[in-house]
Amino acid sequence: MTSRERILIALNRRKPDRVPLEIKMTPGAFEMFKEKTGSTDFRSYFNMDFREVEFNEPRAINDFFGYFPDFPSGATITEWGIAQVSGSMPNYHKKISPLSKITSIKEIEEYPFPDFKANYRHQHLEKEVEGYHESGLAAVAFMEMTIFERAWRIRGMENFMIDMVLNQGIAGVLLDKITEISLFMVRRFAESDVDIIKLGDDIGTQEAMIMHPDMWRKWLKPRLAKVIRVAKKIKPKVLIYYHTDGFIEPVISDLIEIGVDILNPVQPECMDPVKLKKKYGDRLSFWGTIGTQTTMPFGTPDGVRKTTKYMIEAVGRDGGLLIAPTHVLEPDVPWENILAFVDAVHGYGYY
């Protein structure tokens, strides 16, 4: 069985030869990996069954400095115009929103949104996807932060949440601008024949959703549904993965309704993966389930093996699971725990 066959069988809720896995690392954890293994390719080292494809980086970034009258020293600006100030660790930044002070729709309409339509940004996709398929790997498109997270990062979280109640014209235009970009991106990914498209917006906290489910249904569900429809119209068998941290149980049925096939990361500290498997396992696959708040940094190697075995047996029963830590691994995760996770997948993950 090829890697591509394995991952597609598993995530179409059938039994492959074994449960596929994923590991993601912060820069600090990656340095530990290189030191321990002498390798610079953790995807191959851990026998991951897919590779991600993305749009190329822009050759130039629009001039956003006018949006920051007091631009912080040492800050950088993303192509979306979000200023970032480095935090205490390389993968954490303080974000400064360029449209935090606006008062009109016109200011959004005049904002220099990034250009993803330039040929150099996406003309490589077909060839890259074909290359992975020829190597037996699944091709996975990355376009998380699909709508909501882009909006609040540009506007500011507090401002945008207020907009959805008091300044609905501003909220709607900003969401529509971002959705329009996502529609182009998802169309190109589907045309390039990727197997899975990673969408996502963090809409959950540790114990509840960031917003009332009805607010999510009003503002985000229709736009996300439109993005998914475009992808599945072009490639009906493409699998739609949806990422959101935290607790989101009130809207899981809605996600399934609009075409989500895979839920990630299913944090066990926030939702019970086994309960979700019993309730939705005939319609939804799961990607994750191994806690990075608990098991990976604070468990013993034996505890990691036991937890991994449990999730494979309970959530991976009859397929429907790609097992993974629920977030990037930080440098405080013991190397022995990473090895224990991989060993457990290969030791207990065969059907």
N, C-alpha and C positions, 0 to 999 in steps of 0.2 A: 504494500500500500504506500503510495507516495504521500508526502507531507500535505500536498493540496487535497488529495482525496481524504486523508485523515481529518483535516480540519473542517472540510465541507460536510462530511458525513456526521461528525460530532455535532456541528452547529445546526444541522438540519434535523437534529434530535433522533439520530440513529446511532448504532454502535459501530465505531471504528475499531481498529486493532487495539489502540490505547488512547487514553485521555491526552489531548494536546495541552501544552503549557506555554506560559509567557512569563518573562522577568523583565522589569524595567528598573533602571538605576539612575540615581542622581550622580552628578560629577564626582562627588566624594566616594560613593559606593563603587563607581566605575574604576577609580584609581585603586581601590582595594582589590577589585577583580583582576586588574592588570598585574598588580604585584603578586597575587596568589597564583595566577595561571600562566603569566607570560603572554597571554593572548590579548588582542585588542578587539575581538569580535565575539561578544557574549551571546549573540543570537545563534551563531554557528556552534559555539562551545556548548550551549545548553540545548542544542537540537530543537530550536523553535521552528515551527512549521510554516511560517509566513514571513513576509517582509512588507514594510510599509512604503507607499509611494505618496509623494506630495507635489504640489506646485513648486516650481523653482522660485528662489528668492528674487525680489525685485532688483533690478540693476541700479535703481536710484529710489530714494524715499522722498516723498513730497515735503515741501517746506512747511513744517508745523510750528516753527519757533514763535510765530506771532500769537499762537494760542497759549503761550507760557511767558507772561511778562517777567516772571521771576524764575527763570529756568535754573534748576539746581545744578551745581557744579558736579561734573562726573556722571550726569544722567545720560541715558540713551533714549532714542525714540523709535518705536516700532513703525511698521508701514501703515498701521491703523492710526498713528498719531498719539499713541499712549506713551507718556514719559515713564521711564523706569529708573529707580535709584537702587543700586545694589544693597542687599541686606547682609545679614551676618553669615549667610551661606550662599554659595554661587547660584543656587537654583531658586532663591527667594528675592523678590524685588518689591519695593514700595512703588505703587502705580499712581500716576497723577493723570487725571482725566482732562483731555483738551476742551471738551464742551461743557465743563462744569458750570460755567457762568452764563450760558446762552438763555435767551428769553423768547426766541421766535423760531418758527418752522423754517423761515428763510435761511437762518444760520446753519441749519442741518443741510438744506439743499445746496448750499455753497461750500460745504465741507469737502476737502479733497480725499475722498475715500480711495483706497488702493485699487489699482487696475490689475485684475487677474486675467483679463481677456487677451493681453499681449501674447502673441504666439510663443515667444521664448519661454513663457512661464509654464506652458502645458503641452507643447508639441512633443515632448519626450515621453509622455505617459504611455502611449500604445507600445512603443518599443521596450520600455522598462517592464511593463506588465507581461508582455510576451516573453521576455527573458526569464522572469521568475517562473512563469508557467512551464517553460522548457526545462527549467531546473527542478521541476516537481514541487515548487513552492506555491502557496497561496499568495495572492496579491491583495493587500489591504490598504484602502485609501484613508488618509488621515485628514479629517476636517472637523475635529471637535472645536468647542467654542463656536457653535454653528450660528446662533442667533442671540440669545439672551446675554451670554457673557460678553460678547462683543459690544452689545448695547450699553450695558452698565459700566464697562471699562472706559468707553468713550465719554459717557455722560457723568459717571460717578454713581456708585451703588445707591446712596441715599437719594440723590437727585432723581435717578431713574425710577426708583420705587415710588417716589412722590408723583412723578410724571404719570405713572399708570393710573393714578387716582385723580390728580388735579390738573395735569397738563397733558391730556390724552392725545391731542394733536401732535405734540412733540414726540411722545412715546411711539405713536403709530408710524410716523414718518421715519424715525430712526430705525425701528424694527424692519420696516419695509425696505429701506435702503440696504440693510445688512442681508435680509432674506434674498433680495435680488442678486447679490454677489454669491450667496450660497447656492442659489439655483443654477447659476452658470458653472460653479465648481462641481456640483454633484452631477450635472449633465456630462461634463468632460470626463469625470471619473467613470461613470457608467459606460460611456462610449469607449473608453479604453479597456473595458472588459475586466475590471477588478472584481474580485470575488466577494469582498466585504467592504462596506463604507462605514467608517467610524464617524458618527455624529455625536453631539453631546453638548449639554449645558448644565452646570451644577445648579440644581434647583432644590437640593435637600440640605438640611443641617443635621446635627447628630440625632435629634429627636423629633424633628418636624420638618415640613417643607418651608422654604424661604418665603413663599407666598401662599395664600389660600388656593386650594386646588381649582376653585372656580376662576380665580384670576389667571392662573396658568392656562386654563381652558379657553379663556377669552383672548389672551394676548399671544400665547406661544404655541398652543396646540395647532391652530389652523395653519400657521406659517410653517411649522415643522412638518405637518402633513403634506403641504404643498411640495416641500423639498423631497420628501420620500416618494411622492407620486411621480415626480419627474424621473428619479432614479429607476423606479420599477417599471415605468413605461418604456424606458430605453432598454433595460435589462431586467426582465421579470424575476429572474432567479437570483439577482444580487441580494446578499444578506445585509440588513440594516442593523448596525450595532448602535446602541445609545448609551452614552456615558453620563452618569450623574452621581456624585458622591452623596452620602447621607441617606436619610429616610425619605422615601417617595412612594410608599405603598398606596396612597389614595389615587395615584394616576397611572399605576402599572397597567390596568385594563385599558386606559385611554391610549397608552403607548402601543399596546398590541393592536388596538383598533386601527391606528393610523399606519401600521406596517412595520413596527419595530420587531426584529427577530431575535435580538440578543441584548441582554441587559448587563451593563458593567457599572461599577465593580462589585456590587452586592456586598457592601461592607457588613460583616457579621456583627460588628458593634452597634449597628443601626437597624438592620433588618435580619431576620432569620432566613438564611439561604435554603434550609431544608423545608421550611414552611412555604416559601415561595415556589420551590420545586413542586411540592404537592399541589399547590393551588394553580400554578400557571405552566407547569412543565410540559403540557401537551401543546402549548402555543408559543412558548418562549424558551430560549436557551440562555445559559448563564456563563459569564466570563469574569473570573475573579474568585471571590469567597474566602481567601486566606488573609486574615487581618494584618494590616501594617500598623495598627495602633496597639496591637496586643501580641499576637502569635509571633510574628517575624522578629520584632525587636526584643521582646521580653520573654519569649518562650525558650525552653531548652530544646536542643536538637531532637530529643525523644518526643517532646510535646509537639514540635512542628510536624514530625512524622505522623503522630497519632491524629492531629487535626487534619492533615492533608489526606490521610487514609479515610477519615470519616467523611470529608466532603466528597471525595471520589465515590465512595459507596452510596452516600445519601443523595447528593445532588447530581452526580454523574451516572446514576443508575439509568440504563437504557439510552445513554447518550445525553446530549444537551449541555455539556460542560467543557469549557476551556478553563483549566485551573490556573490561577495566578495570584500573587499578592495583590491586594486591592489598590495599591498605589506604587509609585516609584520607591525603590528601596533606598533608605538613607544610610549614611556611613555607620550609624550606631547598630545596624543589623549585623549580628555576628556572622562571620563567614561560614561557620559551622551550621548555622541555621539555614543559610542559602543552600548549602550542599544537602542538608537534611530534606529540604523541600523537594529538590530535584530527585534525590534518591527515592523518596517516597512515591513521587509520580511514576518513576520507572519501576519501582518495586510493587506498587499496588494498582497501577493505572491500566493494566491490560484486561481486556474483556474476555 
